[in-house]
Amino acid sequence: MSEQKNIFSLQFVLLCFSSFLFFASFNMIVPDLYDYLTSMGGGDKKGYVISLFTITAGLSRPFSGKLADTIGRIPVMILGAGVCFVVGFLYPLLGTIWAFFLLRFLHGFSTGFKPTGTSAYIADIVPQHRRGEAMGYSGLFGSIGMAAGPSFGPKITEAFGLETMFYTSSALALLSVLILVGMKETLKDKKPFHPRLLKIKRNEIFEPRVFNPSLFFLLTSFSFGAALTLMPDLAINVGFSQGNKGIFFAIFVLSSLIVRVLAGKASDKFGRVIVLKFAAVAIVIADLMVAFTTTQTMLIASSIVFGVAVGMNTPTIYAWTIDLSLEKARGKGIATMYIALEIGIGLGAFISGYIYANRIENLQLAFITCASLALAGFLFLNFGLGWSKRVFHRYLTDEG
């Protein structure tokens, strides 16, 4: 299937729309979760909202990668969306801090599975020389969902109440999997599910071949975890209303739309690393702009730069990961990359929330820390690739 020249098959288009719905589903609740937690007396624990979610997502990646390579891509996608559907209905029912955190922990399983299955499926159906472009389009739809969700989620809460917003989230998760009904499985030689498949061996957790893109993703995604946690408070601080506190995410996605596709094409033509170097520099600049933001105009400007940076970064890393993965272990390679992403976002959310401590004057230090880690990612691309190649040399052939 990957030999075809056209990437815009019906399967690919449906996957893109599915990604939009799925990412909108679990991101639309994020801005209101902080107020919801504060209303229960947990305002000083905002860093846990994202970090608990990403911990579970990271822990589930080895399982989703193994299952995607054994029972198929589609079952893994269905499981991830199903978790998102069920948990959305439970948020309004549990009104204690610890129950809330338990749900955030369980909710993370959704992103541990759905994106892994989707990325593996896309890698199966698009030609190798257009992977960057395909991941750009796929990421574009996911990013639209990630930005659209937080922008319209608070508006639903404002107009209809918190419960309606949670139920809408569940409905979007269900739609994200219903539109995939009838799609053909792309995994060759798939096996029926057996509980022994849930036993993960040490060599099934980490794919050494994708160490480089994974480490870089960890260092640069720290900033995104911080943004998810702190930007709603910053938006309110500079004068945006409660209903518009997700403005950062709306502008962020608009600025990343065209960039994602162009960056994917550029990485196909000029190489993954050169594009990622530009992305790292852009993330550093965006973090510093956020750190010194005091007006609505400055927030909008930093949102644009952040969107451009992530638009370059994400599809290029996805394509680089698939380039380095063995076909028979593509799910494991993608899962390893996502584990790094979850660690980066989780640490970014937790550490930035700890630094912030619900005091707006501490936000500057939080984002300067993010800029420092993105700079470390840039330095790794310039000076660390040779070192990692020597360390993982024995894994860099098909015989591994």
Steps between C-alpha positions, in 0.01 A plus 500: 500500500786738573610492135211720382591858407185676620466548876141627489317168509163469671673321787745784550230769493286308751800459731563874486141581596513235772812664644327838499202367697714301741741781588214748531326259737760478773646849456170691518468421869849618598437876558202430729672221689716752683197695627323172577798386707521839674131478593579175680786663692786378281611825338860445612512164318443619143821338378345159562218557248729440203780302663275217630340474158836470327638250753231249407535576132873431526454181700250367248718564193696171513168314511344701217813462288513123552127456437515719188772267366307184591120530509482798265486877471121536506431320832759722667330811364159380616625427853654846535188683384283276717684598817458868411127445444441330836712732716329812366173383656665438837652844567171662613419205727809504720540813709809442714858593422628143514220368282579777254866402488406134457298592192788705359722197550254269320433756226865481396445150361306657213799687358722203578309299240313705238793705355730195497255302287431799275868576432577135424201478264607814314856369469356185340298680232720789383812482282833532678612810309188691614496402867590846624223655294246239614591547864470873444141467381412251773659719765322801356159343568610384844624849579178657382325273748749582776444871447130498414414293806639744761355795310138377484499286817478801738232657279285186537554512876409867509180447299377157613698399808793276588312171466396575142861578414617163638224314314593679178855380550376141524287538189798623295709203617226262386475670160878474457475123487161463330629664183763224475236226477559293186869586462727209415777391733847567357708275726620188324486171690296639788435275798191459719519665840627289789568619857865393465545786253467733799823362644761751396863393477785742559587522131138587415497821701765701319604508133867613491481584129279801573702638792598820318153629406362381834754687713456814292121470532529469878710817528276709276161372620577622852387844378166368380427343839571834665276682251210262560529560872573871527363677192136517620613690812726728295214575260278607791785704649548708184130576471324224306161384631428158648328397176807599297772360725568233235598773251865389504407159359278642225774734375763232552325261261421761235867594480603135472257394224698582185835460676434133578457400138786717374732373773408140420578555132823682587614211719429257213717712271778641720509255792341471841782642713535835324128572539512402867787738567283789381211366708713490817611860455138606445391324821772680697381834362135417573576402860689822563218703347248332731729553799493876449138534387305775678235599241241331280699596189813335635303185585361483146847553350656227717212267406578548131871426544419198717266365233760541225758322716280203583378488140857441388588268785229237529448360146875495441564298814220257408650447154854463638378239748331295229811530280710341772251229603499148362178420313431201725546715813347824378251509787780465756700779339202734497414403858855584613472843340166558672643391836760774463225746406295408807804527728577843358143628529455344844821643639425834338157512662617381841822702531353818352197464729732453797704807407186700432330404830187695397696829511513691172836660582661153486386433143807668352741254664283207388528591132868595520551143623309375195718711269813350656386144425405587142849648460642171631304326221660728242847426638428126493419515127825686436738304721330188637390296198843350443523394863162327495587326174806346664302398811222330300712381210406133531129584469532703180482207258203282422664212683537725811 
